[in-house]
Amino acid sequence: GENVEQHPSTLSVQEGDSAVIKCTYSDSASNYFPWYKQELGKRPQLIIDIRSNVGEKKDQRIAVTLNKTAKHFSLHITETQPEDSAVYFCAVRGAGGTSYGKLTFGQGTILTVHP
Amino acid sequence: DGGITQSPKYLFRKEGQNVTLSCEQNLNHDAMYWYRQDPGQGLRLIYYSQIVNDFQKGDIAEGYSVSREKKESFPLTVTSAQKNPTAFYLCASSMQRPALVAGGADTQYFGPGTRLTVL
């Protein structure tokens, strides 16, 4: 099945700095890559996603880049704010065999933005 | 997200008991999913269902059972065979059946979760 590795596990930045979280995956046929934000005790919320036919997508301060050759994708948050503090999860949707259609999640990154 | 509800919010179970977690959605979504979340391990898929009366095992199905008798409902039973059931359980749903998606987005929307504790 799909194997997703997410780094770093914790990330601490000063307000206004940028934050980058990276995920690698194993199945080259995977075709959909969402990022979720989860605040303490709450449900995960989709913040941005990218499909395999696109290399980069941006939504205000958030961007995602995808390198299909290297099988990795990254979340970029610019001008971080304290309310960006949360756990961020990457996920990969399988496209073949027993992984088809299922999301496999990374282990999560705890982002802390200090005022 | 408001269209997916889970109950109860907190659940306490004695060892040896079966308990059932409820998940309901009014989004007319075909697919529904159950995940387990433990600290530092992300979300792991327990079971998923693409259509009524059909479901498949995920990565950690042992000790769990599900049913999908109605499109809106996908209850999860945590049986006594599950050795370490204390966790945060999340239900999710998506619009399209995964097997029919060919490059289109298949966004999963999550319920608020149920925190299960074994006493």
Chai-1 contact restraints between the chains, C-beta under 6 A:
chainA,res_idxA,chainB,res_idxB,connection_type,confidence,min_distance_angstrom,max_distance_angstrom,comment,restraint_id
A,R43,B,F110,contact,1.0,0.0,6.0,A-B,restraint_1
A,R43,B,P112,contact,1.0,0.0,6.0,A-B,restraint_2
A,R43,B,G113,contact,1.0,0.0,6.0,A-B,restraint_3
A,P44,B,F110,contact,1.0,0.0,6.0,A-B,restraint_4
A,L46,B,T107,contact,1.0,0.0,6.0,A-B,restraint_5
A,F89,B,G42,contact,1.0,0.0,6.0,A-B,restraint_6
A,G101,B,P98,contact,1.0,0.0,6.0,A-B,restraint_7
A,G101,B,A99,contact,1.0,0.0,6.0,A-B,restraint_8
A,F105,B,G42,contact,1.0,0.0,6.0,A-B,restraint_9
A,F105,B,L43,contact,1.0,0.0,6.0,A-B,restraint_10
A,G106,B,G42,contact,1.0,0.0,6.0,A-B,restraint_11
A,Q107,B,G42,contact,1.0,0.0,6.0,A-B,restraint_12
A,G108,B,G42,contact,1.0,0.0,6.0,A-B,restraint_13
